[in-house]
Amino acid sequence: MDPDHAKRLLELAREGKSTDNDAEAFLKKPRTRDDLAEELGESAVTSMTSGEDQLSEERDAETAEERGGPFVKTTAGTEFAEGTDESNIEEATREPFPTT
C-alpha cells in the first residue's frame, strides 16, 4: 500500500470522519416501528453472521395466511353457471356497446 495513502486513511480514522460523507451507516436505535425495516435489519444481521442469504429464504417461506384461506380447488362446472338467468333472458336484444 502506498505510504501516503495509508497515512491519510489513518488520519481519517483517528478523526472519525468518513471519506465520502458524514452520513451514518446504521440506525442509532436497535428497534423501529416499521415492520419492513425491522425484518430487513434482522435478515441483514443473520446474513452477515452466518454468511448465507437469509432474506430470500424468509421471503419465499410459506406463511399462515397462505395455508388454506379463501382458495378452494373446484371444477369449472361448480364455479360457472350454465344457461340464462333473470337478467339475461333469451328474448333480450344485444346492444352494440355496454350502456351502464
Protein Blocks (a to p, Z undefined) as FASTA:
>chain_A
ZZklmmmmmmmmmnopafkbmcdfbdfbfbdfblklmmmmmmmmmmmmnopafklmmmmp
ccfklggpjbdcddfklmpcghjdfklcfkbccdfbdcZZ
